[in-house]
Amino acid sequence: MAKNKPVGDGARVGAVRARSQVFNPQNQSWTKRDTGTGRFMDQKADPDPFKGIRKEKHK
């Protein structure tokens, strides 16, 4: 059976909670958002999305 060890090594298992990311087509980058407040937190410098953070649906 798989175990999440060693404890305290900084490795995350699963998705990050209370955060999402959205793609900005104007500057071709991904922006991270706090889902509780809706404020933007961070923006990626490269064109790849953030790892382990869910993507928001397009409306």
Helices and strands as residue ranges (DSSP letters): E 19-24, E 29-34, E 40-43, E 54-55
